[in-house]
Amino acid sequence: MRNLGIRNLCIPLLTLIPSLGIGQAAVLVKNIHPSGGSYPEELTDMNNMLYFRANDLTHGVELWRSDGTNEGTQLVLDINPGGGSGPELLTSVNGLLYFRANDGVHGEELWVSDGTAEGTNLVLDINPSGSSAPSFLTEMNGVLFFAANDGEHGVELWRSDGTSAGTQMVLDIQAPGTSEPMFLINYDDALYFSALDSVNGRELWTSDGTQAGTQILLDMNPQGSSDPKNFEVSNGILFFQAREAPGSGIELWSSNGTSDGTALVKDINQNGNSAPEELTDVGGILFFRATDGESGVELWKSDGTSNGTVMVKDINASVGSNPQELADFDGTLFFSATDGLVGHELWRSDGTESGTVLVKDINPMGSSNSTPQFLTVYDNALYFRSTDGVNGMELWVSDGSEAGTYLAADINPVGSGDPQFLTVSENILFFQGNNGSSGHELWKLDMTNAVNDLAFEDQFAVYPNPVSDIVNIRPTNDLGDRVHDVSIFDQVGRIILAYRTPLHKETISLDVKDLSEGLYFIILLDRRGRSNIKKFLKL
């Protein structure tokens, strides 16, 4: 191996630093709470602007907005001066942001914002003597529907167009008492939800937004309550879980919006509850997790018929693979599961047994879990948080293949970056993260600074790590035959060493004994200008 010298490569390689993503693919948007972390949550896109709740220590937990820049990340309004209004349930409807907040005077009520301080207002003090505590905020035909308590009728169904005059109770379903509408969903231009009345118990209701058009759809359990929940629309059908009789199991049901078209899909567990959960539509196929009482909790699918409702694959025989985090990526289902040989890892399924496979054992340490969470599609790739057992919980990315699944950003090199609440707004992936020094703050993935070309194999071993004298790079898939330059940078992006690699070099060895202690980045550059990064700790 030939040392090219720092002077020869310093300038051209430094110009490549932004595209290589050295600590820049994931960027701290703003240190909102410099002394502890603002904990941004409820990240919500509206009109290509990100809205969220955060605490800057001065104002308490309030409503914030961000365009992805430091300057463009700011408090919308100090709704409750000195105390924090605690905005929750941020919901975008027809170009307006609705949420629940407490201004310290009116209790927890419905608020609306157009993104400006002047346009952020209390919609209506629904419960003048306390808090109406609006919940289950849901859009239908450009109107907000929600459950609220006005202090007289109990928790009932309400609607709002964002004005005081246009905010009203739809129907007092349970009079006297409270119907507590829950799990509101927009299906076929009508609202469906679970509600309680004194005659039928908790059953499936529907509403067109008017008093006359709000009614029970079907009393599925005449002897009690069917408790419908976990609603999902797939292939034009409304699916949910419910119980048809006292003592019967919780099973998969479906509805076409009529009482005659509402029925049990299949009694999956005839001796108990199949408990279908995480109902997820992927290309017109409903996927969900359930148990038949023999195979444990496994991945199932349904087309709305009994014969078409089957277990996709018994991933972990008899015990159950416990699939979680079901998500659609480019017409394929991705999820977290364990086959008993490895821990909870990233899987994918096309709906067939043979097409349901482990994507990658991200944490290969025996049966340890990588625990993929917050699966989010962005820029034609699937992003999620996971741990490989070395880097802690960090941001990962996958194109659906093993080789194309790798660490996207090591936010906290000495711990866990803890990325959460991944949300796309204005073509930017936002999330809450912690770099170990700023606390939990708002971060973004800047694709203009990300590592280029997923096709360039990123898997290569760097050892020993930590290292005191010689660090070795062992490429895979004949990568050494394609690598042109190998460089070492420090944490601030300064080039420390640069080497030109000879052809057909299976193992590349770098002498780093003269480097100061600390964290460094090794960058491989191939002959097409594509790059890859690995880090090592110098002792």
Secondary structure, 3 states (H helix, E strand, C coil): CEECCHHHHHHHHHHHHHHHCCCCCEEEEECCCCCCCCCCEEEEEECCEEEEEEECCCCCEEEEEECCCCCCCEEEECCCCCCCCCCEEEEEECCEEEEEEECCCCCEEEEEECCCCCCEEEEECCCCCCCCCCEEEEEECCEEEEEEECCCCCEEEEEECCCCCCCEEEECCCCCCCCCCEEEEEECCEEEEEEEECCCEEEEEEECCCCCCEEEEECCCCCCCCCCEEEEEECCEEEEEECCCCCCCCEEEEECCCCCCEEEEECCCCCCCCCCEEEEEECCEEEEEEECCCCCEEEEEECCCCCCCEEEECCCCCCCCCCEEEEEECCEEEEEECCCCCCCEEEEECCCCCCEEEEECCCCCCCCCCCCEEEEEECCEEEEEECCCCCCCEEEEECCCCCCEEEEECCCCCCCCCCEEEEEECCEEEEEEECCCCCEEEEEECHHHCCCCCCCCCCEEEECCCECCEEEEEECCCHHHCEEEEEEECCCCCEEEEEECCCCCCCEEEECCCCCCEEEEEEEEECCCCEEEEEEEEC
